[in-house]
């Protein structure tokens, strides 16, 4: 049965690391819904957060393959109930749509905020889950969305064991 899983991969920061990670998913014909990379809480250790829909068996096999890569310290698989996660979305719409107050109402209802207002356009930011950012996009469509972009998922785990503890075990 397919479910959404979040895979966290902790690595050294080396050239081509993202390619080596993603090729493992490609070989297994798995589509990555989103991927983000950033430095972790430990200096020199980078974290890739990968979201995909597949079976538990497939994701466990992928994690096993990831951990065999040189420069990968540890990889974890999490279900949505085991993590706290968010995404950020930016929406660019024409400034002239502000005149009737309806756009401001939509922004307030979705707990979004205006980042910048230019004479020709404004940029709105919304942080939340995919469903929330998508709903705001759909509600802004009648006002003419000029551009829309959504980041990949960023997530932290609910269990309290820290990465440093796993690294010490290794």
C-alpha positions in Angstrom: 0.0 0.0 0.0 1.4 3.4 -1.0 1.9 6.0 1.7 3.8 9.3 1.9 7.2 8.9 3.6 9.9 11.4 4.5 13.4 10.2 4.2 16.2 12.1 6.1 19.7 11.5 4.8 22.7 12.9 6.8 25.9 13.2 4.7 29.2 14.9 4.4 29.0 17.9 2.0 30.7 16.5 -1.1 30.4 17.3 -4.7 27.8 15.2 -6.5 26.2 13.9 -3.3 22.6 14.9 -4.4 23.1 13.1 -7.7 24.3 9.9 -5.9 21.3 10.0 -3.6 18.7 10.6 -6.3 20.1 8.0 -8.6 19.2 5.3 -6.0 15.5 6.4 -6.3 15.7 6.5 -10.1 17.1 3.0 -10.3 14.1 1.7 -8.3 11.6 3.8 -10.5 10.6 5.9 -7.5 9.4 9.5 -8.0 10.6 12.1 -5.5 7.8 14.5 -4.6 10.2 17.0 -3.0 13.8 17.3 -1.9 15.5 19.9 0.2 19.1 20.1 1.3 20.7 22.2 4.1 23.3 22.1 6.8 22.2 20.2 9.9 22.6 21.0 13.6 26.1 19.5 13.4 28.8 21.5 11.6 29.9 19.8 8.4 26.9 17.4 8.3 24.3 18.1 5.7 20.7 16.9 5.7 18.6 15.9 2.6 14.9 15.7 3.2 13.2 13.6 0.6 9.4 13.1 0.3 8.0 10.2 -1.8 4.9 8.0 -2.1 5.6 4.3 -2.1 5.3 1.1 0.0 7.1 0.6 3.3 9.0 -2.3 1.8 10.4 -0.1 -1.1 11.3 2.8 1.1 13.2 0.5 3.6 15.2 -0.9 0.7 16.1 2.6 -0.5 17.2 3.6 2.9 19.4 0.5 3.1 20.9 1.4 -0.3 21.5 5.0 0.8 23.4 3.9 3.9 25.8 2.0 1.7 26.9 5.2 0.0 30.3 6.6 1.0 29.8 10.0 2.7 26.3 9.0 4.0 26.4 8.9 7.8 22.8 7.8 8.4 19.4 7.7 6.7 16.0 7.5 8.4 12.5 6.9 7.1 9.5 8.6 8.8 5.8 8.6 8.4 3.9 11.9 8.7 2.8 11.2 12.3 6.5 11.0 13.4 7.6 14.4 12.2 6.7 18.1 12.3 6.9 19.5 8.8 6.2 22.6 6.8 6.7 24.1 3.3 6.8 27.7 2.2 5.0 29.0 -0.9 5.4 32.3 -2.7 2.6 33.8 -4.9 3.1 36.8 -7.2 0.0 38.7 -8.2 -0.8 42.1 -9.7 -0.8 45.0 -7.2 -4.0 46.4 -8.8 -6.0 43.5 -7.3 -5.6 45.1 -3.9 -8.1 47.8 -4.6 -11.3 46.0 -3.7 -10.1 44.4 -0.5 -11.0 40.8 -1.5 -7.4 39.8 -1.9 -6.5 41.1 1.5 -9.4 39.1 3.0 -8.2 35.9 1.3 -4.6 36.5 2.6 -5.9 37.0 6.1 -8.2 33.9 6.0 -5.2 31.8 5.0 -2.9 33.3 7.6 -0.5 34.3 4.8 1.4 37.6 4.7 2.5 40.1 2.1 6.3 40.2 1.7 6.6 43.0 -0.7 4.5 45.4 -2.7 5.8 46.9 -5.9 3.8 49.3 -8.2 3.1 46.4 -10.6 3.0 43.3 -8.4 3.1 42.0 -4.8 4.5 38.8 -3.3 2.6 36.8 -0.8 4.1 34.1 1.5 2.3 31.2 3.1 3.9 28.6 5.3 2.1 25.3 5.9 1.4 21.9 4.5 0.9 21.2 0.8 -2.8 21.2 1.1 -2.8 24.6 2.8 -0.5 26.3 0.2 -2.4 24.7 -2.6 -5.8 25.9 -1.3 -4.4 29.5 -1.1 -3.2 29.1 -4.7 -6.6 28.1 -5.8 -8.3 31.0 -3.9 -5.9 33.5 -5.5 -6.4 32.1 -9.0 -9.4 34.4 -9.8 -7.1 37.4 -9.1 -4.4 36.3 -11.6 -1.4 34.5 -10.1 1.6 35.6 -12.1 4.0 33.2 -10.5 3.8 30.5 -7.9 6.6 28.5 -6.3 6.6 26.0 -3.4 9.6 24.8 -1.5 10.2 21.2 -0.6 9.4 19.9 2.8 11.5 20.7 5.8 11.0 18.4 8.8 12.2 17.6 12.3 11.4 14.4 14.0 9.3 14.1 17.1 11.5 11.4 18.9 14.0 13.1 21.1 17.1 11.1 20.1 19.6 13.6 18.6 21.6 13.0 15.5 24.8 13.4 17.5 23.8 10.3 19.5 23.4 8.2 16.3 26.8 9.5 15.1 28.4 8.4 18.4 26.9 4.9 18.0 28.4 4.7 14.5 
